[in-house]
Amino acid sequence: MLTALFFGLFTLGALAVPADEPPISIGSLLDEMVDRQSAARFPEPEFTCRQFSSYDRRAVEPGGEDWFANLDNRQYLRTETIDGRTEEVLMDAAGPGAIVRFWVTSEGPGHGDGILRFYFDGSAEPEIEGEALELISGTALALRPLAESVPQEAEPSHRGHNLYLPIPYAQSCKVTFEPSDERPFFYQINYRTYAEGTAVRTFSMDELEKVRSLVRSTEYVLSGSERDLDPAHRARTLTGTLSPGASKTIEIEGPAAIRKIVIHLDAADRDQALRSTVLEIAFDGERTVWCPAGDFFGTGHQVHPFRTWYTETSVNGTMTCWWVMPFARSAAVTVHNVGEQEVSVLLGEVSVGAWQWDERSMLFHSTWWELYHHRTGGHTAAKDVTFVAVDGKGVYMGDTLTLFNGTEGWGWWGEGDEKVYVDGETFPSHFGTGTEDYYGYAWARPQHFESPFHAQPCGVGNEYAGYSTNSRYRGLDAIPFEKSIRFDMELWHHRDTFINYAPVTFWYARPGARGSVAPDREGAARPVARVREDIVEIFRVDGAIEGELLEIVEKTGGEKELQNGFPGQWSNEKQVWWRDGTVGDRIVFEFPAEREGRFNVFAGLTKANDYAIVRLSINGRAVTQTFDRYFETVSDDELPLGEFDLREGPNRFEVEIVGANEEAIKRYMFGLDYLRIE
């Protein structure tokens, strides 16, 4: 029924378009956007895809002194005065062409305040004019998901704002921004340029209203869950159990096209199975896909539910993709178990439909590799990481990045920009403003989001140690290449730490194209990172009873929290932090002893310029001296507290604030790193 509704809506949309409409228009581009099989043929009419952005203009020479310059905001092409207004020019391109993605973000109250104007075909009057966010992610031009901000759970000023409504123009397009103040403003505009003479109908608000039903049906199809295929498409099964080192293959005769792949894995260690179960596909005798299953489907080596136009992972871990993968003669689809445990493919289906192979048909490619236990070096050690380099003719369709961030304390890993070189360019025609901007969001936000063409199933590792995965799937902003393409992403981390950083790429190419990434069986078999110490050596004091793990049984004032951010100083790199109490306040911890007896007790205590003078007691007996924890900088030392009679099981460690050094900032802090007993 939904399928019938889908075609009905598109019929209504088509009726709204005049019969004499030129080949390229709002309507034709919307039709192309939801036609997955069109991506599998080299574009006709042909076009290039490039990007305007607010990247730091000091970056002028690859590898030069300022190649990783990072002031990626308020960088405009020029300033113009129009009718007495000061307008900053974001884009100025000759046509025929079309804007196919527009992303912006700003910061602070009233974020994004300012007026965007679109001038077409040399006109002195803007055809589109309005408040920036109302145009890009509001309702002025389209609704979600063609116009939206992500993640919705973040503050509006910390979202990425995305417009995917196509905006075609016949001769030229100039976009300007009239800011309301000096707040940061970041932008990216992806646009197509067609060959001279290509007929294009220039965008107008009247034309947009004529195809409004088509716009609405496109929004419905992109945001809905309806993905069912033609009943004539036949399914081949990959279901079965794979012992370590085993594989299972199905062979398919062509010409045909894979339209859908579904896999559900089960294992004692499912996280590891997602990485160590590899999907390999060969078309017409060429191996073009070699990728760990979880990474290929966009969830990485953890299950996090999400849905996009090309991929989906359900709550129970079933993974689906809808890439159209044509071939002329044959296809061989294989799942390999390169790990050390048995893996069950509880559901494995490959749906196949008809395809008329021709000179524009392309083979689907996907590559994976991992930058393993890489030391980031902090922001002064930024580097370009080549996701893939391809020789041949094809179209770049997107990528997924799965990583584990080893930072201690806050540490954003994605400050770096994408740089895309097409057909031998010496300077990238796509130069971005930050990794999260490329993936559609902004400001390193960790919240989950999902949209047709970009998703963050998990962002735990964006700010602190942990796991993140981001995907960007290209629709109208796919990048054609005649001879070659190289996709680089700056790895620009705020902290000197270690990271696992694994990119997957998706692209189509004519037979014979070659990518730079080879299958890495050893890498896929490696244990996945689950906790920080899997990739970073953690400092610990032998015998420490960690303060952050102790139960607090009494607290008369102040605030308690766990504190980190000083790697190599605190045992387990954390302490329990008691702050903003006052003289006379007490906090009582319980700590364990394995047996009854008399023990020497030691305490690892922090000192700093706002720490208090404290009196310590164990099981009601006070330590003979008080401890002034004032010091000019944050430091830590181990103090002998004396001999105490301890009970088997829980014992009480009491801290009382009794004053502050006259030089101290009077916030009466106390920090317990650990206790140790001998």
VMD Tcl script that draws the C-alpha trace (Angstrom):
set ca {
  {0.00 0.00 0.00}
  {2.84 2.39 0.87}
  {4.55 1.53 -2.40}
  {1.38 2.40 -4.29}
  {1.12 5.65 -2.33}
  {4.75 6.44 -3.20}
  {4.14 6.15 -6.92}
  {0.83 7.99 -6.58}
  {2.49 10.92 -4.88}
  {5.13 11.12 -7.57}
  {2.46 11.03 -10.25}
  {0.76 13.97 -8.59}
  {4.09 15.77 -8.47}
  {4.74 15.11 -12.13}
  {1.32 16.50 -13.08}
  {2.30 19.77 -11.43}
  {5.27 20.18 -13.77}
  {4.62 21.77 -17.19}
  {5.17 19.54 -20.20}
  {7.80 21.89 -21.65}
  {10.03 21.71 -18.57}
  {13.74 21.61 -19.53}
  {15.83 18.55 -18.62}
  {17.26 20.02 -15.38}
  {14.78 21.52 -12.90}
  {13.69 21.32 -9.30}
  {11.41 18.46 -10.28}
  {13.97 16.45 -12.26}
  {16.54 16.80 -9.47}
  {14.04 15.64 -6.83}
  {13.23 12.63 -8.98}
  {16.94 11.87 -9.28}
  {17.41 12.24 -5.51}
  {15.12 9.28 -4.74}
  {16.16 7.10 -7.69}
  {18.90 4.91 -6.22}
  {19.62 3.14 -9.48}
  {20.50 6.43 -11.20}
  {23.60 6.59 -8.98}
  {24.87 3.35 -10.54}
  {25.15 4.92 -14.00}
  {27.63 7.64 -14.83}
  {25.68 10.92 -14.90}
  {23.98 12.13 -18.05}
  {24.07 15.02 -18.62}
  {27.51 15.09 -17.07}
  {28.44 17.55 -14.32}
  {31.17 18.40 -11.85}
  {30.54 18.78 -8.12}
  {32.51 21.35 -6.10}
  {32.21 23.21 -2.82}
  {32.33 26.76 -1.51}
  {33.03 26.98 2.22}
  {34.39 29.19 4.99}
  {37.67 27.24 5.25}
  {40.67 29.20 6.54}
  {42.04 31.09 3.50}
  {45.57 30.90 4.89}
  {45.66 27.30 3.67}
  {47.02 27.90 0.17}
  {49.58 25.17 -0.41}
  {49.26 21.46 0.40}
  {51.84 20.67 3.05}
  {52.63 24.35 3.54}
  {53.07 26.16 6.84}
  {49.38 27.06 7.16}
  {47.92 23.97 5.54}
  {46.11 23.05 8.78}
  {45.05 26.61 9.70}
  {41.79 26.42 11.58}
  {39.96 29.77 11.58}
  {37.16 28.27 9.52}
  {34.49 30.90 10.06}
  {33.51 34.27 8.59}
  {35.75 33.49 5.62}
  {33.90 35.01 2.68}
  {34.78 35.44 -1.00}
  {34.42 39.21 -0.80}
  {32.22 41.99 0.58}
  {29.75 43.89 -1.59}
  {27.55 46.92 -0.96}
  {24.11 46.42 -2.50}
  {21.34 49.01 -2.07}
  {23.20 50.38 0.93}
  {23.53 46.94 2.55}
  {26.81 45.23 3.35}
  {26.56 41.67 2.00}
  {29.22 38.99 2.36}
  {29.52 36.79 -0.73}
  {29.50 33.07 0.08}
  {29.21 31.68 -3.45}
  {29.60 33.06 -6.95}
  {29.40 30.42 -9.69}
  {28.74 30.41 -13.40}
  {26.06 28.03 -14.65}
  {24.35 26.05 -15.77}
  {24.32 24.42 -12.35}
  {22.52 23.67 -9.10}
  {23.10 24.00 -5.38}
  {22.64 20.47 -4.00}
  {23.62 20.84 -0.32}
  {23.82 23.90 1.92}
  {25.14 23.56 5.50}
  {25.64 26.30 8.10}
  {26.20 26.76 11.82}
  {26.85 29.65 14.15}
  {27.14 30.10 17.91}
  {25.54 31.87 20.82}
  {22.15 33.49 21.51}
  {20.40 34.45 18.33}
  {22.67 32.00 16.51}
  {22.63 32.29 12.76}
  {21.02 35.74 12.80}
  {21.40 37.32 9.41}
  {19.86 37.38 5.96}
  {20.70 35.03 3.11}
  {20.05 36.16 -0.45}
  {20.24 34.13 -3.68}
  {20.78 36.04 -6.93}
  {20.30 34.07 -10.16}
  {21.40 34.66 -13.74}
  {22.84 38.12 -13.14}
  {19.69 39.59 -11.63}
  {20.17 42.55 -9.28}
  {17.21 41.36 -7.20}
  {17.38 38.24 -5.01}
  {14.90 35.47 -5.81}
  {15.36 33.93 -2.37}
  {15.71 36.19 0.66}
  {15.21 35.45 4.32}
  {16.64 34.74 7.76}
  {19.43 32.21 7.32}
  {18.18 29.39 9.51}
  {14.59 29.79 8.40}
  {15.78 29.12 4.85}
  {18.30 26.37 5.58}
  {16.68 24.36 8.37}
  {13.31 26.05 8.88}
  {10.14 25.83 6.81}
  {10.57 28.66 4.31}
  {11.65 26.40 1.44}
  {11.06 22.80 2.54}
  {10.37 20.58 5.53}
  {12.36 17.83 7.19}
  {14.38 16.00 6.03}
  {15.10 18.28 3.05}
  {15.55 21.13 5.56}
  {16.57 20.27 9.11}
  {18.95 20.86 12.00}
  {20.83 18.11 13.86}
  {21.12 16.87 16.49}
  {17.67 17.94 17.65}
  {18.58 17.19 21.27}
  {21.37 19.78 21.26}
  {20.90 23.46 21.90}
  {19.88 25.20 18.65}
  {23.17 27.11 18.65}
  {25.06 23.80 18.69}
  {23.40 22.19 15.69}
  {24.31 21.74 12.07}
  {21.70 23.15 9.68}
  {21.22 21.34 6.39}
  {19.29 22.12 3.21}
  {19.07 19.38 0.58}
  {16.38 21.00 -1.56}
  {18.01 21.41 -5.01}
  {18.31 24.99 -6.29}
  {19.06 25.00 -10.06}
  {20.15 27.98 -12.16}
  {20.67 28.47 -15.89}
  {23.45 31.05 -16.06}
  {24.84 31.94 -12.63}
  {24.25 31.93 -8.91}
  {25.48 34.32 -6.23}
  {24.70 33.74 -2.56}
  {25.28 36.47 0.03}
  {24.91 36.76 3.78}
  {24.13 39.92 5.71}
  {25.16 39.08 9.30}
  {23.43 40.75 12.22}
  {26.58 40.79 14.35}
  {30.14 39.49 14.59}
  {29.37 35.99 15.86}
  {31.10 33.06 14.14}
  {29.38 31.88 10.96}
  {30.44 28.69 9.17}
  {29.12 27.46 5.82}
  {29.50 24.82 3.12}
  {27.75 24.91 -0.26}
  {27.99 21.89 -2.55}
  {27.03 22.67 -6.13}
  {26.93 21.07 -9.55}
  {28.11 22.65 -12.78}
  {26.81 21.19 -16.05}
  {28.41 21.50 -19.48}
  {27.78 24.74 -21.32}
  {24.55 24.50 -23.27}
  {22.82 22.14 -20.84}
  {19.23 23.29 -20.46}
  {18.38 24.25 -16.88}
  {15.27 25.93 -15.52}
  {16.32 28.51 -12.94}
  {14.82 28.22 -9.48}
  {11.96 30.54 -8.65}
  {9.54 30.66 -5.73}
  {6.69 30.31 -8.25}
  {8.28 27.18 -9.69}
  {8.77 25.80 -6.18}
  {5.04 26.19 -5.52}
  {4.20 24.42 -8.78}
  {6.14 21.33 -7.69}
  {5.17 21.54 -4.00}
  {3.41 18.14 -4.09}
  {6.60 16.59 -5.47}
  {8.63 18.25 -2.71}
  {6.25 16.81 -0.10}
  {6.34 13.32 -1.59}
  {10.14 13.45 -1.67}
  {10.19 14.40 2.01}
  {7.83 11.51 2.72}
  {9.90 8.95 0.84}
  {13.21 10.07 2.33}
  {11.91 10.09 5.91}
  {9.68 7.02 5.75}
  {10.53 3.42 6.44}
  {9.10 2.11 3.16}
  {11.95 0.31 1.44}
  {10.17 -2.73 -0.03}
  {11.41 -3.95 -3.39}
  {9.58 -5.17 -6.45}
  {8.19 -8.69 -5.74}
  {10.03 -9.87 -8.85}
  {13.36 -9.32 -7.08}
  {14.63 -12.68 -5.91}
  {16.45 -13.26 -2.63}
  {19.53 -15.45 -2.17}
  {20.43 -16.63 1.32}
  {23.70 -16.35 3.24}
  {22.26 -17.76 6.47}
  {24.44 -20.25 8.33}
  {27.13 -20.75 10.96}
  {30.73 -19.77 10.31}
  {33.50 -21.35 12.33}
  {36.76 -19.38 12.70}
  {38.36 -19.00 9.28}
  {35.24 -20.21 7.43}
  {33.42 -18.45 4.58}
  {30.15 -18.75 2.72}
  {29.58 -17.60 -0.86}
  {26.60 -17.27 -3.17}
  {26.97 -16.90 -6.95}
  {24.60 -14.80 -9.05}
  {24.36 -14.71 -12.83}
  {24.06 -11.44 -14.75}
  {23.18 -9.09 -16.12}
  {21.43 -8.13 -12.91}
  {21.75 -5.83 -9.91}
  {21.84 -6.45 -6.19}
  {19.18 -4.17 -4.69}
  {19.24 -5.02 -1.00}
  {21.45 -6.89 1.49}
  {20.27 -7.92 4.97}
  {22.56 -9.46 7.60}
  {22.00 -10.28 11.27}
  {24.98 -11.64 13.19}
  {25.04 -13.49 16.49}
  {28.08 -14.50 18.54}
  {29.24 -14.72 22.13}
  {31.07 -11.44 21.49}
  {28.85 -9.62 19.01}
  {30.95 -6.44 19.00}
  {33.94 -8.40 17.81}
  {31.81 -10.30 15.30}
  {30.69 -7.04 13.70}
  {34.32 -6.22 12.95}
  {35.67 -9.72 12.25}
  {32.85 -10.85 9.95}
  {33.78 -9.44 6.56}
  {31.57 -8.83 3.54}
  {33.33 -9.39 0.21}
  {31.72 -8.94 -3.21}
  {33.20 -9.55 -6.65}
  {31.44 -8.28 -9.78}
  {32.35 -9.65 -13.20}
  {35.52 -11.13 -11.75}
  {36.63 -7.89 -9.99}
  {36.65 -7.82 -6.19}
  {35.19 -4.39 -5.43}
  {33.88 -4.73 -1.86}
  {35.91 -5.85 1.17}
  {34.64 -4.46 4.44}
  {33.80 -5.59 7.99}
  {30.05 -6.06 8.15}
  {29.30 -3.58 10.94}
  {31.35 -0.85 9.30}
  {29.77 -1.50 5.89}
  {26.26 -1.03 7.27}
  {27.22 2.10 9.23}
  {26.92 0.87 12.82}
  {30.60 -0.04 13.23}
  {31.60 -2.57 15.90}
  {28.69 -1.73 18.21}
  {24.95 -1.99 17.55}
  {23.30 1.43 17.58}
  {19.92 1.70 15.83}
  {19.61 4.27 13.03}
  {18.20 4.66 9.53}
  {19.36 6.53 6.44}
  {18.46 6.45 2.76}
  {21.05 3.74 2.09}
  {21.48 1.89 5.41}
  {19.62 0.82 8.54}
  {20.42 -0.99 11.77}
  {17.47 -2.14 13.87}
  {17.25 -2.34 17.65}
  {17.89 -6.10 17.54}
  {20.98 -5.68 15.34}
  {19.59 -6.54 11.90}
  {21.58 -4.55 9.32}
  {20.24 -3.57 5.90}
  {21.55 -1.65 2.90}
  {19.84 -0.50 -0.29}
  {22.84 0.26 -2.49}
  {22.09 -0.71 -6.11}
  {24.99 -2.87 -7.34}
  {24.78 -3.80 -11.06}
  {26.95 -6.28 -12.96}
  {27.11 -7.58 -16.51}
  {28.02 -11.26 -16.10}
  {28.29 -12.48 -12.50}
  {28.46 -11.60 -8.85}
  {29.94 -13.52 -5.93}
  {28.86 -12.42 -2.44}
  {30.92 -13.86 0.44}
  {30.92 -13.53 4.20}
  {34.22 -14.42 5.91}
  {34.78 -15.11 9.58}
  {38.33 -13.85 10.13}
  {37.96 -13.92 13.92}
  {38.56 -16.54 16.59}
  {34.95 -17.29 17.61}
  {32.03 -18.98 15.92}
  {29.62 -16.57 14.27}
  {26.03 -17.30 13.29}
  {24.52 -15.46 10.35}
  {20.95 -15.67 11.64}
  {19.65 -13.72 8.68}
  {21.54 -13.23 5.46}
  {19.70 -12.26 2.31}
  {20.78 -10.73 -0.98}
  {17.90 -9.43 -3.13}
  {18.55 -9.29 -6.86}
  {16.65 -7.61 -9.70}
  {16.99 -7.03 -13.42}
  {19.51 -4.60 -14.90}
  {20.24 -3.56 -18.47}
  {24.03 -3.25 -18.58}
  {25.29 -0.41 -20.81}
  {28.33 1.82 -21.32}
  {27.30 4.08 -18.41}
  {26.77 1.26 -15.89}
  {29.23 1.18 -13.00}
  {30.39 -1.35 -10.42}
  {29.85 -0.65 -6.72}
  {32.96 -0.36 -4.51}
  {33.53 -0.21 -0.77}
  {36.87 -0.16 1.08}
  {37.84 -0.25 4.76}
  {41.05 0.24 6.67}
  {42.04 1.30 10.18}
  {44.59 3.74 11.53}
  {45.30 1.59 14.58}
  {46.54 2.87 17.94}
  {47.56 6.09 16.24}
  {49.16 8.75 18.43}
  {47.48 12.02 17.60}
  {50.12 14.41 18.95}
  {47.57 17.15 19.67}
  {46.58 19.98 17.36}
  {50.15 20.77 16.34}
  {50.43 17.29 14.81}
  {47.43 17.43 12.45}
  {47.77 15.22 9.37}
  {45.83 14.42 6.22}
  {44.46 10.86 6.23}
  {43.62 9.50 2.79}
  {40.35 7.60 3.09}
  {40.83 6.31 -0.48}
  {42.45 7.28 -3.76}
  {40.91 5.93 -6.96}
  {42.21 5.70 -10.51}
  {39.44 5.33 -13.06}
  {36.08 6.85 -13.97}
  {33.28 6.90 -11.45}
  {31.28 8.70 -8.78}
  {32.14 9.09 -5.09}
  {29.07 8.32 -2.93}
  {30.14 8.79 0.69}
  {31.82 7.25 3.69}
  {31.47 6.01 7.25}
  {34.03 6.78 9.97}
  {34.21 4.53 13.04}
  {36.65 5.38 15.81}
  {37.59 4.95 19.44}
  {38.87 8.12 21.09}
  {41.50 7.51 23.77}
  {41.44 10.98 25.29}
  {41.64 11.52 29.04}
  {39.26 14.33 29.86}
  {37.65 16.42 27.15}
  {39.29 15.91 23.77}
  {37.59 16.47 20.40}
  {39.08 14.38 17.63}
  {37.39 15.93 14.57}
  {38.65 19.47 14.15}
  {40.06 18.60 10.72}
  {38.60 19.41 7.29}
  {37.81 17.20 4.32}
  {39.86 17.83 1.18}
  {38.77 16.22 -2.08}
  {40.97 16.25 -5.20}
  {39.27 15.37 -8.50}
  {40.99 14.43 -11.76}
  {44.48 15.49 -10.73}
  {43.66 18.77 -8.99}
  {46.61 20.27 -7.14}
  {44.28 22.13 -4.75}
  {41.11 20.44 -3.47}
  {37.80 21.47 -5.02}
  {36.17 20.46 -1.73}
  {37.79 22.03 1.36}
  {35.68 21.81 4.51}
  {35.39 23.43 7.91}
  {35.52 20.47 10.32}
  {34.85 16.76 10.36}
  {31.50 17.07 12.12}
  {30.44 19.75 9.63}
  {31.17 17.33 6.80}
  {28.93 14.79 8.53}
  {26.10 17.29 8.88}
  {26.22 18.30 12.53}
  {28.34 20.85 14.45}
  {30.35 21.73 17.56}
  {31.41 18.12 18.30}
  {27.97 17.30 19.69}
  {27.75 13.70 20.98}
  {23.99 13.18 20.57}
  {22.53 10.51 18.32}
  {20.96 11.71 15.06}
  {19.80 10.14 11.82}
  {18.84 11.70 8.50}
  {18.63 10.36 4.95}
  {22.14 11.45 4.00}
  {24.01 11.79 7.30}
  {23.91 10.04 10.67}
  {25.66 9.66 14.01}
  {24.42 6.39 15.53}
  {26.78 6.93 18.48}
  {28.82 9.98 19.50}
  {30.02 9.03 22.98}
  {33.65 9.43 21.94}
  {33.24 12.94 20.53}
  {34.12 14.72 23.75}
  {35.52 12.05 26.05}
  {37.06 8.60 25.76}
  {34.80 6.27 23.85}
  {33.25 5.15 20.61}
  {31.78 7.22 17.77}
  {30.58 6.49 14.27}
  {29.55 9.03 11.59}
  {28.18 8.50 8.07}
  {27.70 10.79 5.09}
  {25.88 9.41 2.08}
  {25.88 11.55 -1.05}
  {22.75 11.97 -3.13}
  {22.71 14.92 -5.52}
  {26.07 15.97 -4.04}
  {27.81 12.83 -5.31}
  {31.19 13.65 -6.88}
  {31.83 12.40 -10.46}
  {35.42 11.88 -11.60}
  {36.74 11.15 -15.08}
  {40.26 9.96 -14.21}
  {40.82 9.95 -10.47}
  {39.72 11.08 -7.04}
  {41.48 11.34 -3.67}
  {39.53 11.89 -0.49}
  {41.58 13.23 2.44}
  {40.37 14.09 5.92}
  {42.51 16.01 8.40}
  {42.98 14.11 11.64}
  {43.19 17.14 13.94}
  {42.80 16.18 17.61}
  {42.83 18.63 20.51}
  {44.75 16.22 22.75}
  {47.93 14.17 22.47}
  {46.44 10.71 22.86}
  {45.78 7.51 20.94}
  {42.93 6.77 18.58}
  {41.58 3.93 16.44}
  {40.30 5.59 13.25}
  {38.65 3.43 10.58}
  {37.13 4.94 7.39}
  {34.83 3.09 4.98}
  {34.27 4.53 1.50}
  {31.47 3.98 -1.02}
  {31.88 4.72 -4.72}
  {30.89 3.56 -8.18}
  {33.31 3.15 -11.06}
  {33.50 1.80 -14.55}
  {35.15 -1.64 -14.84}
  {38.90 -1.60 -14.35}
  {39.03 1.23 -11.78}
  {41.45 0.67 -8.90}
  {41.34 1.94 -5.32}
  {44.30 2.46 -3.00}
  {42.99 0.34 -0.11}
  {43.76 -3.39 -0.02}
  {41.88 -5.98 2.08}
  {43.26 -6.11 5.63}
  {42.36 -9.47 7.14}
  {44.72 -8.97 10.07}
  {43.19 -5.58 10.87}
  {39.64 -6.92 10.82}
  {40.67 -9.76 13.15}
  {42.19 -7.43 15.78}
  {40.34 -7.06 19.09}
  {38.05 -4.03 18.99}
  {38.46 -1.25 21.56}
  {35.80 -1.14 24.27}
  {37.39 0.93 27.04}
  {40.09 3.57 27.04}
  {42.80 1.28 28.34}
  {42.41 -0.92 25.25}
  {44.37 1.72 23.33}
  {46.03 3.83 26.04}
  {48.25 2.68 28.90}
  {46.54 3.81 32.13}
  {48.60 5.01 35.11}
  {47.67 3.19 38.32}
  {49.21 3.06 41.79}
  {49.81 -0.51 42.96}
  {47.37 -1.43 45.68}
  {45.29 1.73 45.27}
  {41.71 1.72 46.51}
  {40.43 4.24 43.97}
  {38.63 7.21 45.49}
  {36.18 7.52 42.59}
  {34.93 3.97 43.33}
  {34.21 4.52 47.03}
  {30.69 4.85 48.37}
  {29.86 8.14 50.10}
  {27.74 7.46 53.18}
  {27.50 11.01 54.52}
  {27.95 14.56 53.18}
  {26.86 17.72 55.02}
  {27.51 20.28 52.26}
  {29.28 21.05 49.02}
  {29.11 19.17 45.72}
  {30.76 15.88 44.82}
  {31.73 14.75 41.33}
  {34.21 12.58 39.50}
  {37.06 14.56 37.95}
  {39.53 13.64 35.25}
  {41.66 15.53 32.76}
  {45.13 15.19 34.28}
  {46.56 12.05 32.61}
  {49.49 10.46 34.40}
  {48.80 12.30 37.65}
  {45.88 10.52 39.34}
  {45.74 6.76 39.72}
  {43.24 5.41 37.18}
  {43.40 9.01 35.89}
  {40.46 10.10 38.05}
  {39.70 11.45 41.51}
  {36.61 12.10 43.58}
  {36.27 15.86 43.89}
  {34.47 17.60 46.76}
  {34.01 21.29 46.10}
  {32.32 24.43 47.40}
  {31.75 23.30 50.97}
  {32.46 25.47 53.98}
  {34.26 25.22 57.30}
  {32.69 22.48 59.40}
  {31.33 20.45 56.47}
  {32.09 16.73 56.45}
  {32.13 13.95 53.90}
  {32.44 10.27 54.84}
  {33.59 7.46 52.53}
  {33.50 3.72 53.06}
  {36.58 1.74 52.00}
  {37.14 -2.03 52.22}
  {39.70 -4.14 54.08}
  {40.13 -7.81 53.21}
  {40.76 -8.84 56.81}
  {40.72 -7.45 60.33}
  {43.99 -6.11 61.69}
  {46.27 -3.16 62.25}
  {47.41 -1.45 59.05}
  {49.40 1.50 57.83}
  {47.07 3.75 55.83}
  {48.19 6.10 53.05}
  {46.11 8.62 51.09}
  {46.72 10.06 47.64}
  {45.42 13.61 47.97}
  {45.25 16.46 45.49}
  {46.43 19.99 46.20}
  {45.73 23.22 44.32}
  {45.25 26.94 44.82}
  {41.60 26.63 45.90}
  {41.89 23.57 48.17}
  {41.09 23.56 51.91}
  {42.78 22.64 55.16}
  {41.23 19.33 56.26}
  {41.16 17.01 59.25}
  {41.05 13.27 58.44}
  {39.68 10.41 60.56}
  {39.52 6.66 60.14}
  {36.85 4.70 61.98}
  {36.34 7.65 64.32}
  {40.00 8.13 65.18}
  {41.52 11.40 63.93}
  {44.84 11.60 62.15}
  {47.23 13.48 64.44}
  {47.74 16.41 62.07}
  {45.65 18.52 59.73}
  {46.56 18.83 56.05}
  {46.80 22.12 54.21}
  {46.15 21.24 50.56}
  {46.93 24.69 49.15}
  {49.46 24.68 46.29}
  {50.03 27.04 43.37}
  {49.26 24.40 40.73}
  {47.28 21.16 40.61}
  {49.43 18.38 42.03}
  {49.09 15.08 43.84}
  {51.07 13.31 46.53}
  {50.78 10.29 48.81}
  {50.59 11.04 52.54}
  {51.10 8.57 55.41}
  {48.14 8.80 57.80}
  {49.48 6.39 60.48}
  {48.52 2.99 61.89}
  {44.84 2.14 62.32}
  {42.75 -0.82 63.42}
  {40.59 -1.87 60.46}
  {37.61 -4.18 60.30}
  {37.12 -6.85 57.69}
  {34.76 -5.28 55.18}
  {33.75 -1.60 55.16}
  {35.64 1.04 57.13}
  {34.97 4.78 57.41}
  {37.22 7.53 56.06}
  {36.05 10.97 57.18}
  {37.12 14.39 55.86}
  {36.26 17.63 57.66}
  {36.96 21.14 56.33}
  {38.65 23.15 59.08}
  {39.92 26.18 57.17}
  {41.93 27.46 54.24}
  {45.41 28.84 53.66}
  {45.43 32.65 53.59}
  {46.82 32.48 50.02}
  {44.10 30.08 48.83}
  {41.02 30.92 46.80}
  {38.26 30.23 49.33}
  {36.36 27.43 47.56}
  {37.36 24.80 50.16}
  {38.09 22.02 47.66}
  {39.17 18.50 48.51}
  {40.30 15.76 46.13}
  {40.77 12.08 46.99}
  {42.75 10.13 44.44}
  {43.08 6.87 46.39}
  {43.63 5.14 49.73}
  {46.25 2.44 50.20}
  {46.73 0.05 53.15}
  {49.73 -2.05 54.15}
}
mol new
graphics top color blue
foreach p $ca { graphics top sphere $p radius 0.5 }
foreach p [lrange $ca 0 end-1] q [lrange $ca 1 end] { graphics top cylinder $p $q radius 0.2 }
display resetview
